[in-house]
Amino acid sequence: MYNPWLALSLKAVQMGVEAQSVIALRMLRLATGGARMEAEASRMVTEKVAAAAEAQAVAAASALSGGSPLVAASKALRVVKKRVRANKRRLSRH
């Protein structure tokens, strides 16, 4: 039997593992100090607030349009996952 909540949970775990690598890359950037460290620290806080607001707005819009809780959660996860991947790409570059 297929459980869509299990599939969503597995996607969330995958995103969590990817987020851990972003955290490691950010810690390396913060450890270097200087202007790049200050810019990264500021960007980190700003991005988290923006990602949370966007995910909440997407989930609320889905719920208000009659979508199921699973659809709302999937859309919110997609927003956060997109941000995590973008940060991983950006921080992996030299």
Buried (B, 14 or more C-beta within 10 A) or exposed (E): EEEEEEEBEEBBEEBEEBBEBBBEBBEEBBEEEEEEBEEBEEBBEEEEEEBBEBBEEBBEEBBEEEBEEEBBBBBBBEBBBBBBBEBBEEBEEE
